[in-house]
């Protein structure tokens, strides 16, 4: 019984990485925060991230023109080919 409890508690432990949260009606989705240069390689469509160092205001929806070096935070998604503005 104690092993099952320990496993259950470990499963629900709080993540230890930097994250942002999108709030949806039924649940929360945790999303990683990255500088433009640290974004993981694109190619897994549907992933979400927060770009933390965009130079100007967020690009238009669907644009993949992120420019690092600033302090603007923008939501992004992996469209399977590149990280694009959300």
Secondary structure, 3 states (H helix, E strand, C coil): CHHHHHHHHHHCCCCCCCEEEEECCCCEEEEEEECHHHCCCCCCCCCEEEEEEECCCCCCCCCCCCCCCCCEEEEEEECCCCEEEC
